[in-house]
Amino acid sequence: MKIYISADMEGATGVTDAVQTMESRPEYAFGCRMMAHDVRAAVEGALKAGADEILVNDAHGRKINIDIGQLGGNGAVRLLSGTPKPLGMMEGCDSSFDGVFFIGYHAMAGTPCAVLDHTVSGRTVFSVELNGREVGETGLNAAVAAGFGVPVAMVEGDDALEREVRGLLGPDVVYACVKKAKARFAADSMLPALSAGQPRVEGPDALSSYEYISRKAQEAVALIRSGKAPSMDIGGGSFDLKITFHTTAQCDAACQIPLLKRIGGRTVELRGTGMAEMRRWSGAIISLAGTAN
C-alpha cells in the first residue's frame, strides 16, 4: 500500500502561535519538532498497519521544516522538501497512491475559534471559493487528491478543522483531534510523547498525541483497505475558482495574469478543467498577489 502525506505545521500538537511557525523566530524550533513528531507518528502507524511505501511532502512555508533523519521507516519513507513545487502542498501526489493523509492541518481563513486559521497566505487571502463553495487548504488539496482518484483517509489538527473536514468529506474520514481551540492563538492540547515512539501515559485511558496519531493512522489504512475512505465531490473535474484578497493592491498584482477575470475590487475568477491545474493556478495567483504586501 502506498500512502501520500501532506504535512503542515499550524495544526501540529502544541502549536498555538504564529511565531512557532516562522523560521525567523526562535520559537520555530518547537514548531519543527512538533511537526516532525506528528508526521513520524502517522508514518509509524501506517507502516504498522501494512503500508509499504510512504511519501511525505513538507508543505509548510519554505517547505524545509522536517529533518529527514527523524522520519524513520527503514527505506519505506521518502521526504519531498524545498520550494518551489508546482503543486505546492500536493506536490508528488498522483494516481499511484492508495490514500492521502493531511497532517498538521488548520482551518480555513475566517473560521471562528480556530488555531491559526488562514488559507494559503494569511497576509494575502481573505477567502477562496471552489465551484461555489468556500474552501481552505484542506478543500483545495482534497480536490487535487480527488482529481487523481485518491481518497483522503486521515486528517489531523484542531477541533475547528474537524468540523470543516466533516463538511467536506463526511463522517467516514479518520480524524485525529490533537487540540481544542480556545482562540486563534490558544488551545488545549494533548501532550506529545516524551520522545518519538515512547508515549506519555498518565492514566489507564490516557494517550500521548504520538500514540494517538499512530493509532489513527492504523485506522486510516484499514479504512483504505475497506474501500470506504472518502473523496471530495469535485463535480466532474471542471473548476470555477474565485479568490478574494485583503486589499485591492493585491488584486491589482494578481490581475497581471491575463487569464484572470476581475469580478470585484478584491476578487478574481478563473475557470478551467483539472484539479491539479486548479491547484497550480491558485498557488501562482496567490504568490503574485503577495508581491503587493
N, C-alpha and C positions, 0 to 999 in steps of 0.2 A: 504493500500500500504506500502511496506517495502523498505526502502532506505538504501544503504550502502555508507558511506562517508569515503574515504581515505584522510587524511589531512596531508599535508606537510607544511613547513614554508617559503621556499625561494620565493614562488610566492605570498605570502600574501600582502595585502595592505601596502604600505610604506616601505617594507623590500627591501634593496638595497645592503647591505654589509654583508660579511660572519660573521663579529663579532656579528651581530644581531641574528645569528642563533647558536652561540656557548655558551654552558652553563657556560664556564669558564670566560666569559666576561660580564661586567655589562650591555652592550647593549642588551644582551639576553632577559632581561625582556621586552623590547619593542617588540622583535620578538614574544615572547609568547603571549603578549597582542593582537598583530595583527592577529596571527594565530587563537586564540580563538574568536576574533571579527568576522573574516570571516566565521569560522565554524558556529558560532551561527547564523549569518545572513542566511546562507544556511539552517540550521535547521529550523529557523523560517519560511522561505519561503516555505520549503517543507511541514511543518505542516499546514500552511495556505491553501495550495493547496490540502490538504487531506491525506497526508501521516500519517499513524498511528503508524509506528514503524521505528526508525532510529538507526542504529549502526554507531558510529563514531570510526574509528581506528586512533589513534595518530600515525603517520607514520614518524616522523622526529627524526633523531638522536637516543637517548636512548628511545624515544617514551614516555616521561613523561613530555610533554610540556604543555598540556591543563589542566586547573583547571576544574574539573568536575562540580563544583558549578556554572560555568559561562555558561553552555550549555542550561539551561532551559529545556523546553519540557514536564514538568509535568508527568514524568514517561514514556513518549513515547520514550525517548532517552537514549541510553546506550553508555558508553565510554569504549573502549578497549585500555589499556595503558600498558607500560612496555615492556621489552625485555629480552630474545629473543622471537621471534614469528616465527613459522615455515614458514609462508607465508609472513613475513615481512610487507610491506606496504599494502598487501591484506589479512592479517590475519582476519578470521571471515567471509569472503565473501564466499557465496555458492549459490546454485541454488534456494534457497528460496527467494532471493531478486528480486525485480521488476526492479531496476535500480541502477546505480553507479554514484556517484559524486566524482570528483577529485578536492579538494580544496587546494589552496596554492601551486600549482604545478609549475614546471620550465622546461625550455627547456633542451634538451639533450646536453651532452658534445660536444664542438666544434661548437655550434650554434653561428653565428656572431651576435653581438649586442643583447645579451640576458642576463637578470639579473641572475647572479649566476648559469650559465649553468654548469651542470655536470650530470653524470649518476651513481647513487647509491653512489659512493665514488669518490669525486673529486681527491683525492690523489692517487687513485689506478687504476681507469678505464679510458682508453683512448677512447674506443668505444665498443658497444655491437651490434651484428648483430643477428637477429632472422629470420630464414627462408629466408636468403638472403637480408634482409632489415635492415639498421641501425635504431636502436630504442633507446629511453631513458627510463626513469622510466614510463612515460605515456604509451609508447608502450608495455613494459613488463607487466604492470599492466592491461592495456586494454585487452591483450591477456589472462590473467587469468580470467577476467570477462567473456570474450567470451567463454572460456573453460567451464564455469559454465552455459552458456546460458543466461547471464545477460548483457543487453546493457549499454553503457556509455551514460548518458543523459546530464551531465554537467561537464565542466572543468573550473577552474578559475586560472588565472595567468597573465603573461605579453603578449604583442603583438607577441613576437617571438614564444612563446609556441602556440599561436593561429594558426600560420602558420603550425607548426608541427602537431597540432591536426586535422586541416582540411585535411592534407595529409593522416592522419591515419584513420579518422572517417567520413570524408566528410562534407557537408555543413549543415546537419541537427542537429548535436550536439549543445547544448546550450553552448555558451562560454561567460564567464564574464571576460573582459579585464580590470583589475583594475590599470594597469600601462603600460606605454610605455617605453621600454628600450632605453637608450641613450648610454650605455656601459655596461660592465659586472657588474660594481659597481655603476651604475647611472640610474635613471628612473624618469619619470614624472608621479606621482601617484595621483590617486583620494584621496580625504580626507576621513578618517574614520568618523563614527558617533561620536558626542560629547560624547555619552555614548550609550551602546547597546540598540537598539530599538528607538533611537532618531536621525534620520537623520539630517545632517547638510546641509541645503539648502541655497544657495547663489544667486539663480535666479529662474525664473519660470520653467526652464527645468533642473536645477541642482539637482543631487542626491549625497548623501554620498555613499561611497562604500558599506556601510551596507545595505542601502535600495536597491541599485543596485543589489547586490548579492542576496538579498532576492527575488527580482522580477525575477531574472534569475532562481532561484531555483523553483519558481512557474511555470515558463515556462517549466522547465525540467520535472516537474511532469506531466504537461499537455502533453508533448511530449511522455512520457512513456505511458500514457493512450491512446494516439492515435495509439500506436504500431509503431511509427516511430523513436524511439530512436535507434541510430546505434550501431552496434557491429563491432569490428575489425575482418577482414578476417584472420583467423588463418589456413586456408588450411587443415582442417580435423583433426587437433589436434596433429599431429606429429611435433617435433621441431628439428631444426638444430641451435644450439646456439654457437656463436663464441664470445669470449671475448678477447679484446686486452688491455693489461696493459701498464702502462707508462714505466716500467723497466723489464728487463729480470729476475731480482731477484724476482719480484712479480710473474712472470710466473713460476719460479722455485718452489716457495712456493705452488702455486696453483696445480702444477703437482704432489704433494703428493697424490692427489686423483687419484686412479688407473684408473678410467673410462675415464679420460680426454685424449684427443689426442692433442699433441702439434703440431701445424701446422706452427709455426714460432718462432722467438726469443721471442716475447712478446704475442703470441696468442694461445689460447686453443680452442678446439671444443668439444662439447658434443651433441649427438643425442639421442632422445627418444620420448616418447609419453605422452601427458597430459600437459596442460599449467600450472597447479598448480605444477606439478613435475618440470617443467622448472623453475618456479619462485623460488622454494626451492633450486634447484641446483645453480641458478645464485647467490642467496644470500650467499650460503655456499662457492662457489668458490671465490667470491669477498672478503668475510671475511678472508678466508685463505690467499689469495694473499696479503691482507693488513697487515699481520703479518710481511711482509718484508719491510714495510715503515720505 
